[in-house]
């Protein structure tokens, strides 16, 4: 077993160029003048509070000082192995804290990746509704629901609004079975298509692995964080997410690297999992000249005024802190909120890459991903290009692709007699989808509201749907979206690309030990065949692929 091998500070992807930006070197005089101005303000106002709004690029503190070389390339598509070792008592304490308080804490662990051991990495649970089956106190979701405040810093990518904690003294599997009886939809303990998780099976849990949590500036092959994603009821390697990531890359849009790997914890059984790169500060610095923002689970796309601190629950700035703040986000949200229709149509392209956004929306619909930017989990990133001065929307958390999750509640039928299945309660704060009628005699849980005019995103499930709604309500942008959908269907589906990517993903998942990959692949092949060559109607947006009329 090899020891962790280090290299000198990383220079790949030109990540260190942000330490002394070219603009700063070329334009040192304005920077010096700015510093002098700040000094003058300090002298004049003394202890008076001055709140700066920083909009010019300064030196970035994001850097990797210890880069572990490892063996080969972690994301080369080959066979990989991960062995995790941690103290059982620390693990038990961490799980107790999560059960009782909903807080996800880091513990120290040693991790061996393809024979290279890295000591004292940070390990914590990652997800929200994905982790529902671990909350055995009946306290409900560990994430904020629509209309509630953000409960925790750094919410993970699996930020969705499904599931319910098991009742006291009841096993997750038993609770899942009770909820499924008499229902016409899947409402699993780990979210639609998910699996019930157990503290006794840490190798199956979704984990965030941080190489820098206990060693500042440390990375593994340039990655300060990587994530073991949750399995689904169909496959341990979440084959649908792997296919979605491959399709995103094939469409020319930005996505994250992934690989299949075997995982063991404390010398236990080996399982196959999907491992995903995490867009961290180093990732953002290597992406280009700009700032990366992540939409938080409980956030929205609402303009809240000119105080940057008011947006901390809606967005997390990933890189360039000290060089930029929330001002670019605030400008975008204000434009979307306050511009009239004519101004929105004529000036949106100066705030947002509209061609890229049209392709983003089209691909989410083509892949039946109802948990994207306008979904309940707010699963997206915003990239602000400092040269162009405008945003690009980047996809994230595609594990509900090809599931039709966007229509999960719309049109569902309750068992005869009204009310949800026995033992099931809709999460507090969730809005009933537009067009759905509440059965006679059923009372809405406290805090739940019927949607008013579709506010909060299409489907009435919350999220950051304001931008998407206005975009598709404009005839010109709607035409741009429909054109993008048609082109993506031709390039990815009709050409056979999706089928080829699926075949490759199944083969690699099986090589990693996923016994369910073949069956999951058959289901996905059917989903691909069902994708309509024409985009969904406006009121079906987010419903996912529709079977062509002539094949029904």
C-alpha positions, 0 to 999 in steps of 0.5 A, a space after each residue: 500500500 503506497 503512502 500519500 505522495 505529494 507534489 509541489 503546488 499545482 500548476 495544471 489548469 492554470 489554477 495559480 494564475 488567479 494569485 496575481 491576475 493579469 489585470 492587476 499586474 497591468 492595471 496596478 495604478 487603479 488598484 493602488 488608488 483604490 487602496 489609498 481611497 480605503 485608507 482615506 475613508 478609514 482615517 476620516 470616518 474612524 470607527 464608523 462602519 463602512 460596508 463595501 460592495 466589491 465588484 472588481 477582481 482582486 487577488 484570490 486566496 484559493 490555492 492548493 499547497 499540497 497536491 497528492 499525486 495518487 495512482 493514475 487518474 481517478 476519473 479516467 473511467 477505469 476500475 477504482 477502489 476506495 477503502 475508508 477507515 474511521 473510529 466507530 465511536 466518533 461515527 456513532 456520535 456523528 450519527 446521533 448528532 444527525 438523528 437528534 439535531 439534523 446537523 451533519 458533522 465531519 469526522 476524521 477518517 483515513 482513505 485509501 484510493 487505488 492504493 494511495 493512503 491519505 490520513 485525516 480526511 474529513 468525512 460527513 454525510 451529504 444530502 437531505 431528503 436522501 438521508 431521511 431514513 436515518 432520522 429516526 426521531 420522527 422530526 421530519 426533514 433535515 432540510 428546509 422546505 419551501 417557505 422555511 428558512 435555510 437550516 444548515 450551512 453547506 446544504 448538499 446536492 441532494 436537496 429535494 422535498 420528498 420523504 418522511 422520517 420513520 416513526 419512533 421504533 419503526 424500521 425504515 424498511 417497514 415504514 417504506 412498505 406502509 407508505 407504498 400500500 394503496 398509493 399510485 406513486 413511488 414515495 420512497 424513504 430516500 426520495 423517488 427511486 431512492 433506497 432506505 439507508 441504515 447506520 449499520 451500512 456506512 458503505 451505502 451512505 452518501 458521503 462528502 470526502 474533504 481532503 482539506 477539512 483537517 489539512 488546509 490547502 490539501 487536494 487529491 489530484 487537484 480535487 479538494 472534495 469528492 462525493 460518493 453519491 447515493 444508490 437507487 432502488 435500481 442500481 448501486 451505481 445510480 446508473 441514471 445519474 451516470 447516463 445523465 452526466 454523460 449526456 450533459 457532456 455530449 451536449 457540450 454543456 458543463 458537467 462534473 467528472 464521475 467514475 464507478 468504484 468499489 467501496 469498503 468501510 472499516 474492512 467490511 463488505 465491498 459495494 459498487 458506487 458512483 463517485 463524483 467530482 465536487 465543484 469547489 474553489 479549485 474547480 472554479 479557478 480552473 474553469 475560467 475567469 469568474 465566480 461560481 455560486 451554488 443555489 442553496 436548498 432552501 433558497 429562491 430567485 427572489 430579489 431581496 434588496 441591496 444587502 448582500 447578507 440577505 442572500 446567504 440563505 439562497 446562494 453560496 459563493 464558492 470561490 473568489 471571496 474577497 474579490 467578489 461578493 453577491 453583487 452580480 447575483 443581486 443585479 441578476 435577480 433584480 433584473 429578473 424581478 423588476 424588468 418589464 417584458 420588453 426590457 427582459 426580452 431585449 436585455 436578458 442576453 447581457 445578464 445571461 447566456 441565453 443560448 446556453 440557458 435554452 440548451 440547459 432547459 431543453 436537456 433537463 426536459 429531455 432527460 426528465 429531470 424535474 429536480 433541476 434549477 426550478 425543482 424543490 432542491 434548487 440543484 444548480 450552479 451559476 457561473 459569472 464570467 467576469 470578462 463578459 459580465 454575465 451568467 451561465 447556468 450549470 447543472 448539478 445533482 442529476 440523480 433523479 433524471 429519467 424518473 419523471 420526478 417533476 410530476 411526482 405529486 401532480 395528478 396523484 390519486 389518494 386511496 378511497 376515502 380521501 387523505 394520504 396513505 396511512 402513516 404518510 404526511 406531506 412535508 410541512 411547507 410543501 405546496 400542493 401542485 397546481 391543478 390538484 384537488 385535495 380530497 374531501 375531508 383531508 386537512 393540509 398540514 400546518 404551513 402548507 399552502 395551495 399554489 397561487 398562480 404557479 408562484 415559486 416555479 412550475 409545478 408548485 414545488 418551490 425552487 428557483 423557477 422565476 427565471 425559467 418562467 419568464 424565459 419560456 413565457 417570452 415567444 422569442 426565448 420559447 422558440 430558442 428553447 424549442 430549437 435547442 430541444 429539437 437539436 439535442 433530440 437529433 444529436 443525442 437520441 435520434 443519432 443513437 448517442 444516448 443508447 451508446 452512452 448507456 451501453 458503455 455505462 452499463 458495462 463499466 458499472 458491471 465491471 465495478 460490481 453492480 449486479 443491478 446494472 443490466 436491469 437498470 440499463 433495460 429500464 433506461 433504454 425504455 426511457 430513452 425510446 420514450 423521449 418525444 422528438 418534440 418539446 413538452 407543452 408549456 404546461 407540461 414543462 418539467 414533466 420529462 419525456 412524453 411518449 410520441 402520440 403515434 406510439 401510444 
